[in-house]
């Protein structure tokens, strides 16, 4: 493009034909476009609060909302919220009922998350959130839907400026952002229809969550390896029993009962290593090792790409240069991917690699290539079931606030399968 046409900003993404066409579409659609500034009675950012600024001990405080409290589905959650002392919060810092909260600083894909403040308690928010007071021309729910839609289609990702591996939109840029504004009755109808659709979706997701949560119990039940619970924290073991491992979780009554239940199930048991062609970890790739710009790249799967139910996703995956990936580093369809390092709760997340795109994986993932007659989905389901009942949390060793299971332990040191070749 001509230099004279780059009047607002000179960065490439902002001046792409796609983004400029999107801005024009928003401005000249069916409904007259209005800037956020013209629809707002105020635009205020919150305040920063580091560790030294947070409430300590029994000190009473005010929840200090951060980007993680603004959920992708448009809801607001107080889970994991830090607090700041009451005396450090002025009246002007308190969130007001009905305000729209806009996430102004985050990774590029999450900038623009928005929700309505509707909590019945005093709260403040961080400087990574912009508070928007709505005028009578716009419904709060409509503005939230408009902002979240713009985020979803990549508008704010392009509009953001980047710094320190974060993206941000300042108050001025947010104020200049324009959205189509239909009459209030149409705004209300759109919000009502979206709320109804969202309620239907939430019901379906809750039902899916219930079914997924029952998988572990079903798999272990079929194999008759469901031990009785035993949460004793005080117990004794003989000295000769602690030679392999000295940690308490490994020798806990529950873990030992679970191991015995596996070994005494109705099917013969085998070590996982007996069922494999090979078992090896992926390779590490720090920030300096990741692909940049238009460089040919390969997705580098990490623990966050596996969920608790054995589903694999490449969303938000970092990539490594194709030139760095050796032939043996590429994942092969049918391999089982086991999360070997994570917090104790999540070690053992497992999925079958069945994607149609070439991928590699991090050293926090163990690749398990099974013998041809072994069903990888059965192995993944059983490993996930073991994780769900706490087996891997007890089997793990700990370092740097992380839990881990090395390849040798996974193959020969305690992961035994109740196995029948006819299992489907």
PABANU-795782 format. One record per residue: x, y, z of N, C-alpha, C in turn; residue in one letter. Coordinates in steps of 0.2 Angstrom, whole numbers, padded with zeros to 4 digits, always signed. Layout:
BEGIN
XYZXYZXYZa/...
This chain:
BEGIN
+0004-0006+0000+0000+0000+0000+0004+0006+0000x/+0002+0012-0002+0005+0018-0002+0007+0021+0005x/+0012+0024+0006+0014+0026+0013+0009+0031+0015x/+0007+0035+0010+0002+0040+0012-0005+0038+0015x/-0006+0031+0013-0013+0029+0015-0012+0026+0022x/-0006+0025+0025-0005+0022+0032-0006+0028+0037x/-0012+0031+0037-0012+0037+0041-0013+0036+0049x/-0017+0030+0050-0018+0029+0057-0012+0025+0061x/-0010+0020+0057-0005+0015+0060-0001+0012+0055x/+0005+0011+0056+0010+0009+0051+0011+0001+0051x/+0008-0002+0056+0009-0009+0057+0005-0013+0051x/+0008-0019+0049+0006-0023+0043-0001-0025+0044x/-0003-0029+0050-0009-0032+0051-0015-0027+0051x/-0014-0021+0054-0019-0016+0054-0021-0014+0047x/-0016-0014+0043-0017-0011+0036-0019-0017+0031x/-0020-0023+0033-0022-0028+0028-0028-0027+0025x/-0029-0029+0019-0036-0028+0016-0042-0031+0020x/-0040-0037+0023-0046-0040+0026-0048-0036+0032x/-0043-0033+0036-0045-0029+0042-0049-0023+0040x/-0046-0020+0035-0049-0013+0033-0056-0015+0030x/-0057-0020+0026-0064-0022+0024-0069-0023+0030x/-0066-0026+0035-0070-0028+0041-0072-0021+0044x/-0068-0017+0045-0069-0010+0048-0075-0007+0044x/-0074-0007+0037-0079-0004+0033-0086-0007+0033x/-0086-0014+0034-0092-0018+0034-0096-0016+0041x/-0092-0015+0046-0095-0013+0053-0098-0006+0052x/-0094-0002+0049-0096+0005+0048-0102+0006+0044x/-0103+0003+0038-0108+0004+0033-0113-0002+0032x/-0114-0005+0038-0119-0011+0037-0126-0008+0037x/-0131-0012+0039-0138-0011+0039-0139-0005+0044x/-0136-0006+0050-0138-0001+0055-0132+0004+0056x/-0134+0010+0058-0129+0015+0059-0124+0013+0064x/-0117+0014+0062-0112+0012+0067-0111+0018+0072x/-0109+0016+0078-0108+0020+0083-0101+0018+0087x/-0097+0023+0089-0091+0021+0092-0093+0020+0100x/-0088+0015+0102-0089+0013+0109-0089+0020+0114x/-0085+0025+0112-0085+0031+0116-0091+0034+0116x/-0095+0034+0111-0101+0038+0110-0107+0034+0114x/-0106+0028+0115-0111+0024+0119-0109+0023+0126x/-0103+0026+0128-0101+0025+0135-0102+0031+0139x/-0104+0030+0145-0104+0036+0150-0097+0037+0153x/-0093+0032+0153-0086+0032+0155-0082+0026+0153x/-0076+0027+0152-0071+0021+0151-0066+0022+0156x/-0065+0017+0160-0060+0017+0165-0056+0011+0166x/-0050+0011+0167-0046+0005+0168-0045+0004+0175x/-0044-0002+0177-0043-0004+0185-0036-0002+0187x/-0034-0005+0192-0027-0003+0195-0023-0010+0196x/-0016-0009+0195-0012-0015+0196-0011-0016+0203x/-0010-0023+0205-0009-0025+0211-0005-0031+0211x/+0002-0030+0213+0007-0036+0213+0006-0039+0219x/+0010-0044+0220+0010-0048+0227+0011-0044+0233x/+0015-0039+0232+0016-0035+0238+0010-0030+0240x/+0005-0030+0235-0001-0026+0236-0007-0030+0238x/-0007-0036+0238-0012-0040+0240-0014-0041+0247x/-0020-0043+0249-0022-0044+0256-0018-0050+0259x/-0016-0050+0265-0012-0056+0268-0016-0058+0274x/-0014-0065+0275-0017-0068+0281-0024-0067+0282x/-0026-0065+0288-0034-0064+0289-0036-0057+0288x/-0032-0053+0284-0034-0046+0282-0040-0046+0278x/-0045-0042+0279-0051-0042+0275-0049-0038+0268x/-0052-0041+0263-0050-0037+0256-0056-0038+0251x/-0054-0034+0246-0059-0034+0240-0057-0038+0235x/-0061-0043+0232-0059-0047+0226-0056-0042+0220x/-0050-0044+0218-0047-0040+0212-0048-0044+0206x/-0053-0042+0202-0054-0046+0196-0048-0045+0191x/-0046-0051+0188-0041-0051+0182-0044-0054+0176x/-0040-0054+0171-0043-0057+0164-0045-0064+0165x/-0042-0068+0170-0044-0075+0170-0051-0076+0173x/-0054-0071+0176-0060-0071+0179-0066-0069+0174x/-0064-0067+0168-0068-0066+0163-0068-0072+0158x/-0073-0076+0158-0073-0082+0155-0075-0081+0147x/-0073-0086+0143-0074-0086+0136-0081-0086+0134x/-0085-0089+0139-0093-0089+0137-0096-0083+0139x/-0093-0078+0141-0096-0072+0143-0098-0071+0150x/-0097-0076+0154-0098-0076+0161-0092-0073+0165x/-0094-0072+0172-0089-0069+0176-0088-0074+0182x/-0082-0075+0184-0081-0080+0189-0076-0077+0194x/-0077-0079+0201-0072-0076+0206-0067-0082+0208x/-0067-0087+0204-0063-0093+0206-0055-0090+0205x/-0051-0092+0210-0044-0090+0209-0043-0082+0210x/-0048-0079+0212-0047-0071+0213-0043-0069+0219x/-0038-0065+0218-0034-0062+0223-0038-0056+0226x/-0036-0054+0232-0039-0049+0236-0034-0043+0237x/-0037-0037+0237-0033-0031+0239-0036-0028+0246x/-0032-0025+0250-0035-0023+0256-0040-0017+0255x/-0045-0017+0259-0051-0013+0259-0048-0005+0258x/-0043-0004+0263-0041+0003+0263-0037+0006+0257x/-0035+0001+0252-0032+0003+0246-0037+0004+0240x/-0043+0003+0242-0048+0003+0236-0053+0009+0238x/-0053+0014+0233-0057+0020+0234-0064+0018+0231x/-0069+0023+0232-0075+0022+0229-0075+0021+0222x/-0071+0025+0219-0071+0026+0211-0068+0019+0208x/-0064+0015+0213-0061+0009+0210-0066+0003+0210x/-0072+0004+0213-0076-0002+0214-0080-0003+0207x/-0081-0009+0205-0085-0010+0199-0092-0009+0201x/-0096-0007+0196-0103-0005+0197-0108-0010+0194x/-0113-0011+0197-0118-0016+0194-0120-0014+0187x/-0119-0018+0182-0121-0017+0175-0116-0014+0171x/-0110-0013+0174-0104-0011+0170-0102-0017+0165x/-0099-0015+0159-0096-0020+0155-0089-0020+0156x/-0086-0026+0157-0079-0027+0159-0076-0030+0152x/-0071-0026+0150-0067-0028+0144-0060-0029+0145x/-0058-0035+0143-0051-0037+0144-0046-0034+0139x/-0042-0029+0142-0038-0025+0137-0031-0027+0136x/-0029-0032+0140-0022-0034+0139-0022-0042+0140x/-0019-0046+0136-0019-0053+0136-0015-0056+0131x/-0015-0062+0130-0012-0065+0123-0017-0062+0118x/-0014-0062+0112-0018-0059+0106-0025-0062+0105x/-0026-0068+0106-0032-0071+0105-0037-0070+0110x/-0035-0068+0116-0040-0067+0121-0042-0059+0123x/-0038-0055+0120-0039-0048+0121-0047-0047+0118x/-0051-0043+0122-0058-0042+0120-0063-0046+0123x/-0061-0051+0127-0066-0055+0131-0070-0050+0136x/-0076-0050+0136-0080-0045+0139-0086-0049+0143x/-0088-0046+0148-0094-0048+0152-0097-0042+0156x/-0103-0044+0159-0106-0039+0163-0105-0040+0170x/-0103-0035+0174-0102-0036+0181-0109-0036+0184x/-0111-0042+0187-0117-0043+0190-0117-0046+0197x/-0111-0046+0200-0110-0049+0207-0113-0044+0212x/-0115-0047+0217-0118-0044+0223-0113-0043+0229x/-0107-0041+0227-0102-0039+0232-0097-0034+0229x/-0093-0031+0234-0089-0026+0231-0083-0030+0228x/-0081-0027+0222-0075-0029+0218-0072-0024+0215x/-0065-0024+0214-0061-0020+0210-0059-0024+0204x/-0055-0021+0200-0052-0025+0194-0045-0022+0192x/-0041-0026+0189-0034-0025+0187-0034-0020+0182x/-0028-0017+0180-0027-0013+0175-0027-0016+0168x/-0028-0023+0168-0029-0026+0162-0036-0027+0160x/-0041-0023+0164-0048-0023+0162-0050-0016+0162x/-0054-0015+0157-0057-0008+0156-0065-0009+0158x/-0067-0004+0162-0074-0004+0164-0078+0001+0160x/-0083-0001+0157-0087+0003+0152-0094+0004+0155x/-0096+0010+0157-0102+0012+0159-0107+0013+0152x/-0112+0010+0152-0116+0011+0146-0122+0016+0146x/-0122+0020+0141-0128+0025+0140-0134+0021+0139x/-0140+0025+0139-0146+0023+0137-0147+0020+0130x/-0142+0022+0126-0143+0020+0119-0141+0012+0117x/-0138+0009+0122-0136+0002+0121-0137-0002+0127x/-0139-0008+0126-0140-0013+0131-0134-0016+0133x/-0132-0017+0139-0126-0020+0141-0125-0027+0138x/-0130-0031+0138-0130-0037+0135-0128-0037+0127x/-0131-0032+0124-0129-0031+0117-0122-0029+0116x/-0120-0025+0120-0113-0022+0119-0108-0028+0121x/-0109-0032+0126-0105-0038+0127-0105-0043+0121x/-0111-0044+0118-0111-0049+0113-0107-0046+0107x/-0108-0039+0106-0104-0036+0100-0097-0037+0101x/-0094-0035+0107-0087-0035+0109-0084-0043+0108x/-0088-0047+0111-0086-0054+0111-0086-0057+0104x/-0090-0055+0099-0090-0057+0092-0084-0054+0089x/-0083-0048+0090-0077-0045+0087-0071-0048+0089x/-0070-0050+0095-0064-0054+0097-0064-0061+0094x/-0070-0064+0093-0070-0071+0090-0068-0071+0083x/-0069-0065+0079-0068-0065+0072-0061-0062+0071x/-0057-0061+0076-0050-0058+0076-0049-0051+0075x/-0055-0047+0076-0054-0040+0076-0049-0037+0081x/-0050-0039+0087-0046-0036+0092-0039-0038+0092x/-0038-0044+0089-0031-0047+0089-0027-0043+0084x/-0030-0041+0078-0027-0036+0074-0026-0029+0076x/-0031-0027+0080-0031-0020+0082-0026-0019+0088x/-0024-0024+0091-0020-0024+0097-0013-0021+0095x/-0009-0018+0099-0002-0017+0099+0001-0022+0104x/+0007-0024+0102+0010-0030+0106+0016-0027+0110x/+0018-0030+0116+0023-0028+0120+0024-0034+0125x/+0030-0036+0126+0032-0041+0131+0028-0047+0130x/+0027-0049+0124+0023-0055+0122+0016-0055+0124x/+0013-0049+0125+0006-0048+0127+0004-0043+0121x/-0003-0043+0121-0006-0039+0116-0011-0034+0120x/-0012-0028+0118-0016-0023+0122-0020-0018+0118x/-0025-0016+0120-0029-0011+0117-0030-0006+0122x/-0028+0000+0121-0029+0006+0126-0036+0009+0126x/-0037+0013+0130-0044+0016+0131-0046+0020+0124x/-0041+0023+0121-0043+0027+0115-0044+0023+0110x/-0041+0017+0109-0042+0013+0103-0049+0009+0104x/-0050+0007+0110-0057+0004+0112-0062+0009+0111x/-0061+0016+0113-0067+0021+0112-0068+0022+0105x/-0063+0022+0100-0064+0023+0093-0067+0017+0089x/-0067+0011+0092-0070+0005+0089-0078+0006+0088x/-0080+0005+0082-0087+0006+0080-0090-0001+0080x/-0097-0001+0082-0101-0007+0081-0108-0004+0078x/-0111-0009+0074-0118-0007+0071-0122-0007+0077x/-0127-0002+0077-0131-0001+0083-0139-0001+0081x/-0142-0007+0081-0149-0007+0079-0153-0004+0085x/-0160-0003+0084-0164+0000+0089-0164-0004+0095x/-0166-0002+0101-0166-0005+0107-0170-0012+0107x/-0176-0011+0103-0180-0017+0103-0177-0023+0100x/-0173-0021+0094-0170-0027+0091-0164-0029+0095x/-0160-0024+0098-0155-0026+0103-0157-0032+0108x/-0163-0030+0111-0166-0034+0116-0168-0041+0113x/-0171-0041+0107-0173-0047+0104-0166-0052+0102x/-0161-0049+0100-0155-0052+0098-0152-0055+0105x/-0152-0051+0110-0149-0054+0116-0153-0059+0119x/-0160-0059+0119-0164-0064+0121-0163-0071+0117x/-0162-0070+0111-0161-0076+0106-0155-0079+0108x/-0150-0075+0109-0143-0078+0111-0143-0081+0117x/-0147-0078+0122-0147-0081+0129-0150-0088+0129x/-0156-0088+0125-0159-0095+0124-0155-0100+0121x/-0151-0098+0116-0147-0103+0112-0141-0105+0117x/-0138-0100+0121-0133-0102+0126-0136-0106+0131x/-0142-0105+0134-0144-0110+0139-0145-0117+0136x/-0147-0118+0130-0148-0124+0127-0141-0127+0126x/-0136-0123+0124-0129-0126+0123-0126-0128+0130x/-0128-0124+0135-0125-0126+0142-0128-0132+0145x/-0135-0133+0143-0138-0139+0145-0135-0145+0142x/-0133-0145+0135-0130-0150+0131-0123-0151+0134x/-0119-0146+0135-0113-0147+0138-0113-0150+0145x/-0117-0149+0149-0118-0152+0156-0119-0159+0155x/-0124-0161+0150-0125-0168+0149-0119-0172+0147x/-0115-0168+0142-0109-0171+0139-0104-0172+0145x/-0104-0167+0149-0099-0168+0155-0101-0173+0160x/-0107-0174+0161-0109-0180+0165-0107-0187+0162x/-0109-0187+0155-0107-0193+0152-0099-0195+0152x/-0096-0189+0151-0088-0190+0151-0086-0192+0158x/-0089-0189+0163-0086-0190+0170-0088-0198+0172x/-0092-0201+0168-0094-0208+0170-0090-0213+0166x/-0085-0210+0161-0081-0215+0158-0076-0219+0162x/-0073-0215+0166-0068-0219+0171-0071-0224+0175x/-0077-0223+0178-0080-0228+0182-0082-0234+0178x/-0085-0232+0172-0087-0238+0167-0081-0242+0165x/-0075-0239+0163-0070-0243+0161-0067-0247+0166x/-0066-0244+0172-0063-0248+0178-0068-0253+0180x/-0075-0252+0180-0080-0256+0182-0080-0263+0178x/-0080-0262+0171-0080-0267+0166-0074-0272+0168x/-0068-0269+0170-0062-0273+0171-0062-0275+0179x/-0067-0273+0182-0068-0275+0189-0061-0273+0193x/-0059-0267+0193-0054-0264+0196-0055-0258+0200x/-0061-0258+0203-0063-0252+0207-0062-0254+0214x/-0057-0251+0217-0056-0253+0224-0060-0248+0229x/-0061-0250+0235-0065-0246+0240-0060-0240+0242x/-0064-0235+0243-0060-0229+0245-0057-0229+0251x/-0051-0226+0252-0047-0227+0259-0043-0220+0259x/-0046-0215+0263-0042-0209+0264-0038-0208+0270x/-0036-0214+0273-0032-0213+0279-0025-0209+0277x/-0023-0205+0282-0017-0201+0281-0012-0203+0286x/-0014-0207+0290-0009-0210+0295-0009-0218+0294x/-0003-0221+0293-0003-0228+0292+0004-0230+0293x/+0005-0236+0293+0012-0239+0294+0014-0244+0289x/+0020-0244+0287+0023-0250+0282+0029-0252+0285x/+0031-0258+0283+0037-0261+0285+0043-0258+0282x/+0049-0259+0285+0055-0255+0282+0056-0259+0275x/+0056-0265+0275+0058-0268+0269+0053-0267+0263x/+0047-0264+0264+0042-0262+0259+0044-0255+0256x/+0048-0251+0259+0049-0244+0257+0056-0244+0253x/+0059-0250+0251+0065-0249+0247+0064-0247+0240x/+0059-0248+0237+0058-0246+0230+0057-0238+0230x/+0052-0236+0235+0050-0229+0235+0049-0227+0242x/+0051-0221+0244+0051-0219+0251+0045-0214+0252x/+0041-0212+0247+0036-0206+0248+0030-0210+0250x/+0026-0205+0254+0020-0208+0258+0014-0209+0253x/+0013-0205+0248+0008-0207+0243+0008-0213+0240x/+0014-0215+0238+0015-0222+0235+0013-0227+0239x/+0014-0227+0246+0013-0232+0251+0006-0231+0254x/+0002-0226+0252-0004-0225+0255-0009-0231+0254x/-0013-0233+0259-0018-0238+0258-0022-0238+0252x/-0024-0232+0250-0028-0232+0244-0024-0234+0238x/-0018-0231+0237-0014-0233+0231-0013-0240+0231x/-0011-0243+0236-0009-0250+0237-0015-0255+0235x/-0021-0253+0238-0027-0256+0236-0029-0256+0229x/-0027-0250+0226-0029-0249+0219-0024-0254+0215x/-0018-0254+0216-0013-0258+0213-0015-0266+0213x/-0017-0268+0219-0019-0275+0220-0025-0276+0216x/-0030-0271+0216-0036-0272+0212-0035-0273+0205x/-0030-0270+0202-0028-0270+0195-0025-0277+0194x/-0020-0279+0198-0017-0286+0198-0021-0292+0199x/-0027-0291+0203-0031-0296+0204-0038-0296+0200x/-0038-0292+0195-0044-0291+0191-0046-0298+0187x/-0051-0298+0184-0054-0304+0181-0049-0306+0175x/-0045-0301+0172-0041-0302+0167-0034-0303+0169x/-0030-0306+0165-0023-0306+0166-0020-0299+0165x/-0015-0298+0169-0012-0291+0169-0005-0291+0165x/-0003-0286+0162+0003-0285+0159+0006-0278+0160x/+0013-0277+0160+0016-0271+0160+0014-0267+0154x/+0014-0261+0154+0012-0257+0148+0018-0258+0143x/+0024-0259+0146+0030-0260+0142+0029-0266+0137x/+0026-0271+0140+0025-0277+0136+0020-0276+0130x/+0017-0271+0130+0012-0270+0124+0014-0265+0119x/+0021-0263+0120+0023-0257+0115+0029-0259+0111x/+0029-0256+0105+0035-0256+0100+0040-0251+0103x/+0038-0245+0105+0043-0241+0108+0039-0236+0113x/+0043-0233+0117+0040-0228+0121+0045-0222+0122x/+0044-0216+0120+0049-0211+0121+0046-0204+0121x/+0049-0199+0124+0047-0193+0125+0048-0188+0119x/+0045-0183+0118+0046-0178+0113+0052-0174+0115x/+0052-0168+0112+0058-0163+0113+0056-0157+0116x/+0060-0154+0120+0059-0147+0122+0060-0142+0117x/+0056-0136+0118+0056-0131+0113+0054-0124+0117x/+0059-0120+0119+0057-0114+0123+0055-0109+0118x/+0054-0103+0121+0052-0097+0116+0057-0096+0111x/+0063-0097+0112+0068-0095+0107+0069-0100+0102x/+0065-0106+0103+0066-0112+0098+0059-0112+0094x/+0055-0107+0095+0048-0108+0091+0049-0104+0084x/+0044-0106+0080+0044-0103+0073+0042-0096+0073x/+0044-0092+0069+0043-0085+0069+0040-0083+0062x/+0036-0079+0061+0033-0076+0055+0031-0081+0050x/+0033-0080+0044+0031-0085+0039+0035-0091+0038x/+0039-0092+0043+0044-0098+0043+0039-0105+0042x/+0041-0109+0038+0038-0116+0038+0039-0119+0045x/+0033-0121+0048+0033-0123+0055+0028-0130+0055x/+0030-0133+0061+0026-0139+0063+0023-0138+0070x/+0017-0139+0071+0014-0139+0078+0017-0143+0083x/+0018-0140+0089+0022-0144+0094+0017-0145+0100x/+0015-0151+0100+0009-0152+0105+0012-0152+0112x/+0008-0149+0117+0010-0149+0124+0004-0151+0128x/+0005-0152+0135+0000-0154+0139-0007-0151+0138x/-0007-0144+0137-0013-0140+0136-0017-0142+0130x/-0014-0146+0125-0017-0149+0119-0021-0155+0121x/-0021-0158+0127-0025-0164+0129-0029-0162+0134x/-0036-0163+0134-0040-0162+0139-0041-0168+0144x/-0045-0168+0149-0046-0173+0154-0049-0179+0151x/-0053-0179+0145-0056-0184+0142-0053-0187+0136x/-0047-0186+0135-0043-0189+0130-0045-0186+0123x/-0047-0180+0123-0048-0176+0117-0042-0172+0115x/-0040-0172+0109-0034-0168+0107-0035-0162+0102x/-0032-0157+0103-0034-0151+0100-0027-0147+0098x/-0027-0144+0092-0021-0140+0090-0022-0133+0091x/-0028-0131+0094-0030-0124+0095-0024-0120+0100x/-0022-0115+0098-0017-0111+0102-0010-0115+0102x/-0009-0119+0098-0003-0123+0098+0003-0119+0096x/+0009-0119+0100+0015-0116+0097+0018-0121+0092x/+0022-0118+0088+0025-0122+0082+0033-0121+0082x/+0036-0126+0080+0043-0126+0079+0045-0126+0072x/+0051-0123+0070+0053-0123+0063+0053-0130+0060x/+0051-0131+0054+0051-0137+0051+0058-0140+0050x/+0063-0136+0049+0070-0138+0048+0073-0141+0055x/+0069-0140+0060+0072-0142+0067+0069-0149+0068x/+0064-0151+0065+0060-0158+0066+0063-0163+0062x/+0066-0168+0066+0069-0174+0062+0063-0179+0060x/+0065-0183+0056+0060-0188+0054+0057-0192+0059x/+0061-0194+0064+0058-0198+0070+0054-0194+0075x/+0055-0187+0074+0051-0183+0079+0043-0182+0077x/+0042-0184+0071+0035-0183+0069+0030-0189+0072x/+0025-0187+0075+0020-0191+0078+0017-0195+0072x/+0015-0202+0074+0012-0206+0069+0005-0208+0071x/+0000-0208+0067-0006-0209+0068-0007-0216+0072x/-0011-0216+0077-0012-0222+0082-0007-0222+0088x/-0002-0217+0088+0002-0217+0094-0002-0214+0100x/-0001-0217+0106-0004-0214+0112+0000-0209+0115x/-0002-0203+0116+0001-0197+0119+0000-0197+0127x/+0005-0197+0131+0004-0198+0138+0007-0191+0141x/+0003-0187+0145+0006-0181+0148+0010-0184+0154x/+0017-0183+0154+0021-0186+0159+0023-0181+0164x/+0022-0175+0163+0024-0169+0168+0019-0164+0168x/+0016-0163+0174+0011-0158+0175+0010-0157+0182x/+0005-0153+0185+0003-0154+0192+0000-0161+0193x/+0001-0163+0199-0001-0170+0201-0008-0172+0198x/-0013-0168+0198-0019-0169+0196-0020-0171+0189x/-0015-0168+0185-0016-0169+0178-0011-0173+0174x/-0006-0176+0178-0001-0181+0175-0005-0187+0173x/-0004-0189+0167-0008-0195+0165-0013-0193+0160x/-0015-0187+0159-0019-0185+0153-0017-0189+0147x/-0021-0192+0143-0019-0196+0138-0024-0196+0132x/-0021-0196+0126-0025-0195+0120-0022-0200+0114x/-0026-0202+0109-0023-0205+0103-0022-0200+0098x/-0016-0200+0095-0014-0195+0090-0018-0198+0083x/-0023-0194+0081-0026-0196+0075-0028-0190+0071x/-0024-0185+0071-0024-0179+0067-0021-0180+0060x/-0024-0176+0055-0022-0177+0048-0016-0172+0047x/-0013-0168+0052-0008-0164+0050-0002-0166+0054x/+0004-0165+0051+0010-0167+0054+0011-0163+0060x/+0013-0167+0065+0014-0163+0072+0020-0167+0075x/+0023-0163+0080+0028-0166+0085+0026-0164+0092x/+0029-0166+0097+0027-0165+0104+0033-0163+0108x/+0031-0160+0114+0036-0158+0119+0038-0164+0123x/+0044-0163+0127+0046-0168+0131+0042-0169+0137x/+0036-0165+0138+0032-0167+0143+0026-0172+0141x/+0027-0174+0135+0023-0179+0132+0027-0186+0131x/+0024-0191+0132+0027-0198+0131+0023-0201+0125x/+0027-0203+0120+0024-0206+0114+0024-0213+0115x/+0019-0217+0114+0018-0224+0115+0016-0227+0109x/+0020-0231+0105+0018-0234+0099+0017-0242+0102x/+0011-0244+0101+0008-0250+0103+0009-0256+0098x/+0009-0262+0100+0010-0268+0096+0003-0267+0091x/+0004-0270+0085-0002-0269+0080-0008-0272+0083x/-0008-0277+0087-0015-0280+0089-0018-0276+0095x/-0015-0271+0097-0018-0267+0103-0022-0261+0101x/-0027-0260+0104-0032-0255+0102-0029-0249+0106x/-0027-0243+0102-0024-0238+0106-0029-0234+0110x/-0036-0234+0107-0041-0230+0111-0043-0234+0118x/-0042-0240+0118-0043-0244+0124-0037-0242+0129x/-0031-0242+0127-0026-0240+0131-0026-0233+0134x/-0028-0228+0129-0029-0221+0131-0035-0221+0136x/-0040-0224+0135-0046-0224+0140-0044-0226+0147x/-0040-0232+0147-0038-0235+0153-0033-0230+0157x/-0028-0227+0153-0024-0222+0157-0027-0216+0159x/-0032-0214+0156-0036-0208+0158-0040-0210+0164x/-0043-0216+0164-0046-0219+0170-0042-0219+0176x/-0036-0222+0175-0031-0222+0181-0030-0215+0183x/-0029-0210+0179-0028-0203+0181-0034-0201+0185x/-0040-0202+0183-0046-0200+0186-0047-0202+0193x/-0044-0208+0195-0045-0211+0201-0038-0210+0206x/-0034-0205+0203-0028-0203+0207-0022-0208+0207x/-0022-0213+0202-0016-0217+0202-0010-0214+0200x/-0010-0210+0195-0004-0207+0193-0001-0201+0198x/-0006-0198+0201-0004-0193+0206+0000-0196+0212x/-0002-0203+0214+0002-0206+0219+0009-0209+0216x/+0009-0211+0210+0014-0214+0207+0020-0209+0205x/+0018-0203+0204+0023-0198+0202+0028-0196+0207x/+0034-0194+0204+0039-0191+0209+0038-0183+0207x/+0041-0179+0212+0040-0172+0212+0046-0168+0212x/+0046-0163+0208+0052-0158+0207+0049-0152+0204x/+0052-0146+0207+0050-0139+0205+0043-0138+0205x/+0039-0141+0210+0032-0140+0210+0028-0143+0205x/+0031-0148+0201+0028-0152+0196+0029-0159+0198x/+0024-0163+0195+0024-0170+0196+0026-0173+0189x/+0029-0179+0190+0031-0182+0184+0032-0190+0184x/+0031-0193+0178+0032-0200+0178+0037-0202+0172x/+0043-0205+0173+0047-0206+0168+0045-0212+0164x/+0049-0213+0158+0047-0218+0153+0048-0225+0157x/+0053-0226+0161+0054-0232+0164+0049-0234+0168x/+0047-0229+0173+0041-0231+0177+0035-0232+0174x/+0033-0228+0168+0027-0230+0164+0027-0236+0161x/+0033-0239+0159+0034-0245+0155+0034-0251+0160x/+0038-0250+0166+0039-0256+0170+0038-0255+0177x/+0037-0249+0179+0037-0248+0186+0030-0247+0190x/+0025-0250+0187+0019-0249+0191+0013-0248+0187x/+0013-0247+0180+0007-0246+0176+0006-0253+0173x/+0001-0257+0176+0000-0263+0174-0008-0263+0171x/-0009-0267+0166-0015-0267+0162-0019-0274+0164x/-0025-0273+0165-0030-0279+0165-0031-0280+0158x/-0029-0285+0155-0029-0285+0147-0032-0292+0145x/-0036-0291+0140-0038-0296+0136-0038-0294+0128x/-0035-0299+0124-0034-0297+0117-0040-0296+0113x/-0046-0298+0116-0052-0297+0113-0056-0291+0115x/-0053-0287+0119-0056-0281+0121-0057-0276+0115x/-0063-0273+0114-0065-0268+0109-0069-0262+0112x/
